């Protein structure tokens, strides 16, 4: 017959172990998202401005997509080019 303390201990240990594994996988996924998506985007967009690159690099992919969506809705970012005269 198993004692209830051993059973409860195994359940607690299993819960902590599974939680730690899930937490580690989430952290690894966040690191890979930044490496594969955020850093190349920031490097391409801010290749001549180091300060803006550093501030962009700490963003998440979701924040970058939200920022791009908000900026695409702003018409004032369209460059007003002079007309070509012949």
Secondary structure, DSSP 8 states (H G I E B T S, - for coil): ---HHHHHHHHHHHHHHHHHHHHHHHHHHHHHHIIIIIHHHHHHHTTT-HHHHHHHHTS-HHHHHHHHHHHHT-GGGS--------
